């Protein structure tokens, strides 16, 4: 019976390897999840920057048009 049971340092080594494996798996899952979230936020930021640039251009054009209509020189 002595050769078939896992005791002592073998049990501790198995436990340590299982914990390392669990932590590694958790890390990889979290990394994938957050990479996708970061990519989504980056895309959202690019869209927002584009919309702001477009709004700024429209604002400048409207200001120039108002200046022309009111003969205010802008």
ChimeraX attribute file (.defattr): number of C-alpha atoms within 10 A of each C-alpha:
attribute: neighborCount
match mode: 1-to-1
recipient: residues
	/A:1	4
	/A:2	6
	/A:3	6
	/A:4	6
	/A:5	9
	/A:6	11
	/A:7	10
	/A:8	8
	/A:9	9
	/A:10	11
	/A:11	12
	/A:12	12
	/A:13	11
	/A:14	12
	/A:15	12
	/A:16	12
	/A:17	12
	/A:18	12
	/A:19	12
	/A:20	12
	/A:21	12
	/A:22	11
	/A:23	12
	/A:24	12
	/A:25	12
	/A:26	11
	/A:27	12
	/A:28	11
	/A:29	11
	/A:30	11
	/A:31	12
	/A:32	10
	/A:33	11
	/A:34	12
	/A:35	11
	/A:36	11
	/A:37	12
	/A:38	11
	/A:39	11
	/A:40	11
	/A:41	12
	/A:42	12
	/A:43	12
	/A:44	12
	/A:45	12
	/A:46	11
	/A:47	12
	/A:48	12
	/A:49	12
	/A:50	12
	/A:51	12
	/A:52	12
	/A:53	12
	/A:54	11
	/A:55	12
	/A:56	12
	/A:57	12
	/A:58	12
	/A:59	12
	/A:60	12
	/A:61	12
	/A:62	12
	/A:63	14
	/A:64	15
	/A:65	14
	/A:66	14
	/A:67	13
	/A:68	12
	/A:69	10
	/A:70	10
	/A:71	9
	/A:72	9
	/A:73	11
	/A:74	11
